[in-house]
Amino acid sequence: MSLESLKVQIIKKAWEDAAFKANLAKDPIGAIKEAFGIEIPAGVELKVVEESPTLYYLAIPPKPEDVASGISSPNFVW
């Protein structure tokens, strides 16, 4: 499964399952492992935030040269 496909599945499940959504907000790594059987690599931290009709978030990814040099985790980037 691609990371983009996983992201879509996580969002869809959060929309449809209030208990999963609450667990995802409290413990994203545990919720993803429990629901999808996906083990998030050690050292990766996930933060879940919920947008609203008037509040949006802009995630700035690592610079490509940082990913290429191994400074960031190239195995887990949305």
Sine and cosine of phi, psi and omega as CSV:
sin_phi,cos_phi,sin_psi,cos_psi,sin_omega,cos_omega
0.00,0.00,0.73,-0.69,0.03,-1.00
-0.97,0.25,0.35,-0.94,0.03,-1.00
-0.89,0.46,-0.62,0.79,0.01,-1.00
-0.90,0.43,-0.66,0.75,0.04,-1.00
-0.90,0.44,-0.67,0.74,0.05,-1.00
-0.88,0.47,-0.70,0.72,0.01,-1.00
-0.85,0.53,-0.71,0.70,0.00,-1.00
-0.89,0.46,-0.68,0.73,-0.01,-1.00
-0.91,0.41,-0.63,0.77,0.03,-1.00
-0.89,0.45,-0.73,0.69,0.00,-1.00
-0.88,0.47,-0.71,0.70,-0.01,-1.00
-0.87,0.49,-0.70,0.71,0.00,-1.00
-0.90,0.43,-0.62,0.78,0.03,-1.00
-0.90,0.44,-0.61,0.80,0.04,-1.00
-0.91,0.41,-0.59,0.81,-0.13,-0.99
-1.00,-0.06,-0.33,0.94,-0.15,-0.99
-0.75,-0.67,0.98,-0.20,-0.07,-1.00
-0.88,0.47,-0.59,0.80,0.01,-1.00
-0.92,0.40,-0.68,0.74,0.05,-1.00
-0.89,0.46,-0.69,0.73,0.00,-1.00
-0.86,0.51,-0.70,0.71,0.02,-1.00
-0.90,0.43,-0.68,0.73,0.03,-1.00
-0.91,0.41,-0.63,0.78,0.03,-1.00
-0.88,0.48,-0.63,0.78,0.02,-1.00
-0.93,0.38,-0.61,0.80,-0.03,-1.00
-0.99,0.16,-0.67,0.74,-0.12,-0.99
-0.58,-0.81,0.98,0.22,-0.09,-1.00
-0.86,0.51,-0.65,0.76,-0.03,-1.00
-0.92,0.40,-0.70,0.71,0.03,-1.00
-0.91,0.41,-0.65,0.76,-0.01,-1.00
-0.90,0.43,-0.66,0.75,0.01,-1.00
-0.93,0.38,-0.67,0.74,0.03,-1.00
-0.89,0.46,-0.71,0.70,-0.03,-1.00
-0.90,0.43,-0.70,0.72,-0.10,-1.00
-0.99,0.15,-0.55,0.83,-0.14,-0.99
-0.85,-0.52,-0.12,0.99,-0.02,-1.00
0.94,0.33,0.34,0.94,-0.03,-1.00
-0.99,-0.11,0.82,-0.57,0.04,-1.00
-1.00,-0.02,0.90,-0.44,0.04,-1.00
-0.98,0.22,0.74,-0.68,-0.04,-1.00
-0.85,0.53,0.56,-0.83,0.05,-1.00
-0.85,0.53,0.61,-0.79,0.02,-1.00
1.00,0.01,-0.16,0.99,0.03,-1.00
-1.00,-0.02,0.76,-0.65,0.04,-1.00
-0.93,-0.37,0.72,-0.69,0.04,-1.00
-0.91,-0.42,0.68,-0.73,0.10,-0.99
-0.85,-0.52,0.78,-0.63,0.01,-1.00
-0.96,-0.28,0.80,-0.61,0.08,-1.00
-0.77,-0.64,0.53,-0.85,-0.02,-1.00
-0.94,-0.35,0.81,-0.58,0.07,-1.00
-0.99,0.17,0.31,-0.95,0.08,-1.00
-0.74,-0.68,0.05,-1.00,0.02,-1.00
-0.86,0.51,-0.36,0.93,-0.03,-1.00
-0.87,-0.49,0.05,1.00,-0.02,-1.00
-0.76,-0.65,0.87,-0.50,-0.02,-1.00
-0.84,-0.54,0.43,-0.90,0.04,-1.00
-0.87,-0.49,0.62,-0.79,0.07,-1.00
-0.89,-0.46,0.91,-0.41,0.02,-1.00
-1.00,-0.04,0.82,-0.57,0.03,-1.00
-0.99,-0.12,0.91,-0.40,-0.04,-1.00
-0.96,0.28,0.23,-0.97,0.06,-1.00
-0.89,0.46,0.47,-0.88,0.06,-1.00
-0.90,0.44,0.62,-0.78,-0.02,-1.00
-0.81,0.59,-0.62,0.78,-0.01,-1.00
-0.93,0.37,-0.47,0.88,0.07,-1.00
-0.94,0.34,-0.65,0.76,0.03,-1.00
-0.91,0.42,-0.70,0.71,-0.03,-1.00
-0.91,0.42,-0.53,0.85,-0.03,-1.00
-1.00,0.07,-0.06,1.00,0.04,-1.00
1.00,0.03,0.11,0.99,0.02,-1.00
-0.92,0.40,-0.65,0.76,0.05,-1.00
-0.97,-0.24,0.23,-0.97,0.02,-1.00
-0.99,0.15,0.96,-0.28,-0.01,-1.00
-0.96,0.29,-0.17,0.99,-0.06,-1.00
-1.00,0.05,-0.18,0.98,-0.05,-1.00
-0.56,-0.83,1.00,0.09,0.04,-1.00
-0.72,-0.69,0.79,-0.61,0.06,-1.00
-0.93,0.37,0.00,0.00,0.00,0.00
